[in-house]
Amino acid sequence: MNIFVTGTDTGVGKTVVTAGLAAVMQSLGYITGVYKPVQSGAVEKNNELIAPDLEFVKSIDQNVLTKVSYNFKAPVAPSLAAILDNAKVYKNRLKIDYESMKDSCDFVITEGAGGLLVPVVDNFMIRDLAKLLDLPVLIVARPDLGTINHTLLTIEAAIARGLEVLGVIISNYPSGTDDIAVKTSPDIIAELTGVKILGILPRVKEVYNDEPGKPEALIDMVINNIDVQSLFRIKIPKLTS
């Protein structure tokens, strides 16, 4: 199953989750691709704009195929970033690029920008992009106070657009925390929505602080903390790190 990764906000760990899932699926023998329709906050490298999110994916596993349709410099909503770069986003190109990658891969993980109601172009939002690509969504959420509200709003926004919600992954979770809000929010989210919590990723400095050893740390973290079989709806051999 191909999936669309979105978040309850920007900076919640979508790219970490995307890269980890892609690396695990690739390690299982599946040709895996990561598609980034629009990258805001692109960086210049060798006289061209590079998508940092895809650079992170490649840093975890060079064998994962990657593709970006639009790179924009400003770290703002894609619709504004395009205007600032005097460019235009064409929806048909997003569809064509995704279909092209899908034809080359066993699995494609598409990573959005920010949350579901971030504008891509005019009144075309990230959730409309997921609908255009006919993809179910995986929601990445932060662990701290406020995440219940943000996650429930994201789920409602997805359902209102007719999107299937595969589940929620709590990212950057502080292991051993005594914070009652942090400890109880995953169960409350599941109880209030009926949406599965497919994983709780611990806060690991090698991953979230961009320190040496992050590929192995992230792959182990995904294998041990995310229900990959349920997410991709396939039967796979027992996962071991």
C-alpha positions as CSV (number, residue, x, y, z in Angstrom):
1,M,0.0,0.0,0.0
2,N,1.2,3.5,-0.9
3,I,0.7,6.1,1.8
4,F,0.6,9.8,2.4
5,V,2.5,11.1,5.5
6,T,1.1,14.2,7.0
7,G,1.5,15.9,10.4
8,T,-0.5,17.8,13.0
9,D,1.9,20.7,12.5
10,T,5.3,21.6,11.0
11,G,8.3,20.1,12.6
12,V,6.6,17.2,14.3
13,G,8.8,14.5,12.7
14,K,7.2,13.7,9.4
15,T,10.6,13.4,7.6
16,V,12.0,11.2,10.4
17,V,9.0,8.8,10.2
18,T,9.1,8.8,6.3
19,A,12.8,8.1,6.1
20,G,12.6,5.3,8.8
21,L,9.7,3.6,7.1
22,A,11.3,3.8,3.7
23,A,14.5,2.4,4.9
24,V,12.8,-0.5,6.7
25,M,10.7,-1.4,3.6
26,Q,13.8,-1.2,1.4
27,S,15.7,-3.5,3.8
28,L,12.9,-6.0,3.4
29,G,13.5,-6.2,-0.3
30,Y,10.9,-3.9,-1.6
31,I,11.8,-1.2,-4.1
32,T,10.7,1.9,-2.1
33,G,10.4,5.5,-3.1
34,V,9.8,8.7,-1.3
35,Y,7.9,11.4,-3.2
36,K,8.0,15.0,-2.0
37,P,5.5,17.0,-4.1
38,V,6.5,20.4,-2.8
39,Q,9.6,21.3,-0.7
40,S,9.6,24.7,1.0
41,G,12.9,25.8,2.5
42,A,15.0,24.2,-0.2
43,V,18.8,24.7,0.1
44,E,21.2,25.6,-2.6
45,K,23.9,23.0,-3.3
46,N,26.2,22.9,-6.4
47,N,24.2,25.8,-8.0
48,E,20.9,24.0,-7.7
49,L,18.1,23.8,-5.1
50,I,18.0,20.6,-3.1
51,A,15.1,19.2,-1.0
52,P,16.5,18.8,2.6
53,D,13.8,16.3,3.5
54,L,14.9,14.0,0.7
55,E,18.6,14.6,1.6
56,F,17.7,13.2,5.0
57,V,16.0,10.2,3.5
58,K,19.1,9.5,1.4
59,S,21.3,9.8,4.5
60,I,19.3,6.9,6.1
61,D,19.3,4.7,3.0
62,Q,20.9,5.6,-0.3
63,N,18.9,2.9,-2.1
64,V,15.6,4.5,-1.5
65,L,14.4,6.3,-4.7
66,T,13.4,10.0,-4.2
67,K,11.7,12.6,-6.3
68,V,10.6,16.2,-5.7
69,S,8.3,18.1,-8.1
70,Y,8.9,21.7,-6.8
71,N,11.7,23.1,-4.7
72,F,11.2,26.6,-3.3
73,K,13.6,28.7,-1.2
74,A,11.4,30.3,1.4
75,P,10.5,28.1,4.5
76,V,6.8,29.1,4.3
77,A,3.6,27.6,2.9
78,P,4.1,26.2,-0.6
79,S,1.5,28.6,-2.1
80,L,3.5,31.6,-0.8
81,A,6.9,30.1,-1.5
82,A,5.9,29.7,-5.1
83,I,4.9,33.3,-5.4
84,L,8.1,34.5,-3.8
85,D,10.1,32.4,-6.3
86,N,7.9,33.7,-9.2
87,A,6.8,30.2,-9.9
88,K,3.5,28.3,-10.2
89,V,2.5,24.8,-9.0
90,Y,0.6,22.7,-11.5
91,K,-1.6,20.0,-10.0
92,N,-1.4,17.8,-13.1
93,R,2.4,17.7,-12.7
94,L,2.1,16.5,-9.1
95,K,-0.2,13.7,-10.3
96,I,2.1,12.8,-13.2
97,D,5.2,12.8,-11.1
98,Y,3.6,10.6,-8.5
99,E,2.3,8.1,-11.0
100,S,5.7,7.9,-12.6
101,M,7.3,7.0,-9.3
102,K,4.6,4.6,-8.5
103,D,5.3,2.7,-11.7
104,S,9.0,2.3,-10.6
105,C,8.4,1.2,-7.0
106,D,6.8,-1.5,-5.0
107,F,5.9,1.1,-2.4
108,V,5.8,4.9,-2.5
109,I,5.7,7.1,0.6
110,T,4.5,10.6,-0.2
111,E,5.4,13.3,2.4
112,G,3.3,16.4,2.6
113,A,4.2,19.9,3.8
114,G,3.1,20.9,7.3
115,G,-0.4,19.9,8.0
116,L,-3.5,19.0,6.0
117,L,-4.8,22.5,5.6
118,V,-1.6,24.0,4.4
119,P,-2.2,25.7,1.0
120,V,-0.3,24.3,-2.0
121,V,-1.7,26.6,-4.6
122,D,-4.7,28.9,-4.4
123,N,-7.4,27.0,-2.4
124,F,-5.8,23.6,-3.1
125,M,-4.7,22.3,0.2
126,I,-2.4,19.4,1.3
127,R,-5.5,17.3,2.0
128,D,-6.7,17.9,-1.6
129,L,-3.3,16.7,-2.8
130,A,-3.7,13.4,-0.9
131,K,-7.2,13.1,-2.4
132,L,-5.8,13.8,-5.9
133,L,-3.2,11.1,-5.5
134,D,-5.9,8.8,-4.0
135,L,-3.8,8.0,-0.9
136,P,-4.7,7.1,2.6
137,V,-3.0,9.2,5.3
138,L,-0.7,8.5,8.2
139,I,-0.7,11.2,10.8
140,V,2.5,12.1,12.7
141,A,1.9,13.9,15.9
142,R,4.0,15.4,18.7
143,P,3.8,14.0,22.2
144,D,3.3,17.1,24.4
145,L,0.5,19.1,25.7
146,G,-1.9,20.2,23.0
147,T,-1.4,17.1,20.8
148,I,-4.9,15.7,21.5
149,N,-6.6,18.8,20.1
150,H,-4.2,19.1,17.1
151,T,-4.5,15.3,16.3
152,L,-8.3,15.3,16.5
153,L,-8.5,18.3,14.3
154,T,-6.2,16.7,11.7
155,I,-8.3,13.5,11.8
156,E,-11.5,15.5,11.3
157,A,-10.0,17.5,8.4
158,A,-9.0,14.2,6.7
159,I,-12.3,12.6,7.2
160,A,-14.2,15.7,6.0
161,R,-12.2,15.4,2.7
162,G,-13.0,11.7,2.4
163,L,-9.6,10.5,3.2
164,E,-8.9,7.2,4.9
165,V,-6.8,7.6,8.1
166,L,-4.5,4.7,8.5
167,G,-3.4,5.6,12.0
168,V,-1.3,8.0,14.1
169,I,2.4,7.8,15.1
170,I,3.6,9.8,18.1
171,S,7.0,11.1,17.3
172,N,9.9,12.2,19.5
173,Y,8.3,10.7,22.6
174,P,10.3,11.4,25.9
175,S,10.8,7.9,27.3
176,G,10.4,7.6,31.0
177,T,8.4,10.8,31.3
178,D,6.3,11.7,34.3
179,D,4.2,14.2,32.4
180,I,0.7,13.0,32.8
181,A,-0.5,14.8,29.6
182,V,2.2,13.1,27.6
183,K,1.6,9.7,29.1
184,T,-2.2,9.6,28.6
185,S,-2.6,11.4,25.2
186,P,-2.0,8.4,22.9
187,D,-4.8,6.3,24.6
188,I,-7.1,9.3,24.7
189,I,-6.6,10.0,21.0
190,A,-7.4,6.3,20.2
191,E,-10.4,6.2,22.4
192,L,-12.0,9.5,21.1
193,T,-11.4,8.8,17.4
194,G,-11.2,5.0,16.9
195,V,-8.0,5.6,15.0
196,K,-5.1,3.3,15.8
197,I,-1.9,4.5,17.4
198,L,0.5,2.6,15.1
199,G,3.6,3.6,16.9
200,I,5.3,5.7,19.5
201,L,8.8,6.7,18.5
202,P,11.1,7.5,21.5
203,R,13.2,10.7,21.6
204,V,16.6,9.4,20.3
205,K,19.4,12.1,20.0
206,E,21.1,10.2,17.2
207,V,18.0,10.7,15.1
208,Y,16.5,14.0,16.2
209,N,19.8,15.9,16.8
210,D,21.4,14.8,13.5
211,E,24.3,13.1,15.2
212,P,26.5,10.2,14.0
213,G,24.9,6.8,14.0
214,K,21.4,8.0,13.1
215,P,20.7,5.6,10.2
216,E,21.1,2.5,12.5
217,A,19.3,4.2,15.3
218,L,16.3,5.2,13.2
219,I,15.9,1.9,11.5
220,D,16.0,0.1,14.9
221,M,13.6,2.6,16.3
222,V,11.1,2.0,13.5
223,I,11.4,-1.8,13.6
224,N,10.9,-1.9,17.4
225,N,8.2,0.8,17.7
226,I,6.0,0.9,14.6
227,D,3.4,-1.7,13.5
228,V,4.8,-1.8,9.9
229,Q,2.7,-4.8,8.9
230,S,-0.6,-3.1,9.8
231,L,0.5,0.2,8.2
232,F,1.3,-1.3,4.8
233,R,-1.2,-4.1,5.1
234,I,1.1,-6.8,4.1
235,K,2.4,-10.0,5.7
236,I,6.2,-9.7,6.2
237,P,8.7,-11.9,8.0
238,K,9.3,-11.3,11.7
239,L,11.2,-8.0,12.0
240,T,14.4,-7.9,13.9
241,S,16.8,-5.0,14.4
